[in-house]
Amino acid sequence: MTTDELLAVYPAARLALIEARRARGITQKAASSMLNVSWPYYSMVELGEVTPEPRIAGKIARLFGIDILEGEQQ
């Protein structure tokens, strides 16, 4: 998907997460492993189907340098 297509589907925070992961060349499956969560759960986070609990949001922030709840680069 292009950035424009992603923006049409995802809120800014989710888009920032997807772009940060892709910029690092990390797959969803690899990210879920690094975060010690299941691949389906991580996918649901990116899709906006679930909001990660604070502990997982903190791990995401450290891994990707982004605040998943705000969509801002750190």
LOFIRO-92256 format. One record per atom (N, C-alpha, C): residue in one letter; x, y, z. Coordinates in steps of 0.1 Angstrom, whole numbers, padded with zeros to 4 digits, always signed. Layout:
<pts>
aXYZ;...
</pts>
This chain:
<pts>
m+0008-0012+0000;m+0000+0000+0000;m+0009+0013+0000;t+0004+0022-0007;t+0011+0035-0006;t+0007+0043+0006;t+0015+0053+0009;t+0012+0061+0021;t-0002+0067+0021;d-0006+0072+0009;d-0019+0078+0007;d-0030+0067+0010;e-0028+0055+0005;e-0038+0044+0008;e-0038+0041+0023;l-0027+0040+0029;l-0026+0038+0043;l-0033+0048+0052;l-0031+0061+0048;l-0037+0072+0055;l-0052+0071+0054;a-0057+0066+0043;a-0072+0065+0042;a-0078+0054+0051;v-0069+0045+0055;v-0074+0034+0063;v-0070+0035+0077;y-0058+0040+0080;y-0053+0040+0094;y-0052+0054+0100;p-0055+0055+0113;p-0052+0068+0119;p-0037+0070+0120;a-0033+0083+0123;a-0019+0087+0122;a-0010+0078+0131;a-0014+0074+0143;a-0006+0066+0152;a-0003+0053+0146;r-0013+0046+0140;r-0011+0033+0134;r-0002+0034+0122;l-0005+0044+0114;l+0003+0046+0102;l+0018+0049+0106;a+0020+0057+0116;a+0034+0059+0120;a+0041+0046+0125;l+0033+0038+0131;l+0039+0025+0136;l+0043+0016+0124;i+0034+0015+0114;i+0036+0007+0102;i+0048+0013+0095;e+0049+0026+0093;e+0060+0032+0086;e+0073+0030+0093;a+0073+0031+0107;a+0085+0029+0114;a+0090+0015+0113;r+0081+0005+0113;r+0085-0009+0112;r+0090-0012+0098;r+0084-0007+0088;r+0088-0009+0074;r+0102-0002+0072;a+0104+0010+0078;a+0117+0017+0076;a+0128+0009+0081;r+0126+0001+0091;r+0136-0007+0098;r+0137-0021+0091;g+0129-0023+0081;g+0129-0036+0074;g+0125-0048+0082;i+0116-0045+0092;i+0111-0056+0101;i+0097-0060+0097;t+0095-0073+0096;t+0082-0078+0093;t+0073-0078+0106;q+0060-0079+0104;q+0051-0080+0115;q+0055-0092+0124;k+0058-0103+0118;k+0061-0115+0125;k+0074-0113+0133;a+0084-0107+0128;a+0096-0104+0135;a+0094-0094+0146;a+0086-0084+0144;a+0082-0074+0154;a+0075-0081+0166;s+0066-0090+0163;s+0059-0096+0173;s+0068-0105+0182;s+0078-0111+0175;s+0088-0119+0183;s+0096-0110+0192;m+0101-0099+0186;m+0109-0089+0194;m+0101-0084+0206;l+0088-0082+0204;l+0080-0076+0215;l+0074-0087+0224;n+0077-0100+0221;n+0072-0111+0229;n+0057-0111+0230;v+0050-0109+0218;v+0036-0110+0217;v+0033-0119+0205;s+0021-0123+0204;s+0017-0132+0193;s+0016-0123+0180;w+0019-0130+0169;w+0018-0123+0156;w+0004-0118+0153;p-0007-0126+0156;p-0021-0120+0154;p-0023-0108+0163;y-0018-0108+0175;y-0020-0096+0184;y-0013-0084+0178;y-0001-0086+0174;y+0006-0074+0169;y-0001-0069+0156;s-0005-0078+0148;s-0013-0074+0136;s-0025-0066+0140;m-0032-0070+0150;m-0044-0063+0155;m-0040-0049+0160;v-0029-0048+0166;v-0024-0034+0171;v-0022-0025+0158;e-0015-0030+0148;e-0013-0022+0136;e-0027-0019+0129;l-0036-0028+0129;l-0049-0026+0123;l-0058-0017+0131;g-0054-0014+0144;g-0063-0006+0152;g-0074-0013+0159;e-0074-0027+0158;e-0084-0035+0164;e-0083-0036+0179;v-0070-0034+0184;v-0068-0034+0198;v-0058-0022+0201;t-0059-0017+0213;t-0050-0007+0218;t-0040-0015+0227;p-0027-0014+0225;p-0018-0022+0234;p-0018-0017+0248;e-0017-0026+0257;e-0016-0023+0271;e-0003-0014+0273;p-0003-0007+0284;p+0009+0002+0286;p+0023-0005+0285;r+0024-0017+0290;r+0036-0024+0289;r+0041-0026+0275;i+0031-0031+0267;i+0034-0034+0253;i+0037-0021+0245;a+0029-0010+0248;a+0031+0003+0241;a+0045+0008+0244;g+0050+0006+0256;g+0063+0010+0260;g+0074+0002+0252;k+0072-0011+0250;k+0081-0019+0242;k+0081-0014+0228;i+0069-0011+0223;i+0068-0006+0209;i+0076+0007+0208;a+0074+0016+0217;a+0081+0029+0217;a+0096+0027+0217;r+0101+0018+0225;r+0115+0016+0225;r+0120+0009+0212;l+0113+0000+0207;l+0117-0008+0195;l+0117+0001+0183;f+0107+0009+0181;f+0105+0017+0169;f+0107+0032+0171;g+0110+0037+0183;g+0112+0051+0186;g+0099+0059+0183;i+0088+0053+0186;i+0075+0060+0183;i+0065+0058+0194;d+0057+0068+0198;d+0047+0066+0208;d+0034+0061+0201;i+0031+0048+0202;i+0020+0042+0195;i+0006+0049+0199;l+0005+0054+0211;l-0007+0061+0215;l-0009+0075+0209;e+0002+0081+0205;e+0002+0095+0200;e+0006+0095+0185;g+0013+0086+0180;g+0018+0086+0166;g+0029+0096+0164;e+0037+0098+0174;e+0048+0108+0172;e+0061+0101+0173;q+0071+0105+0165;q+0085+0100+0166;q+0091+0105+0178;q+0099+0097+0185;q+0106+0101+0197;q+0120+0104+0193;
</pts>
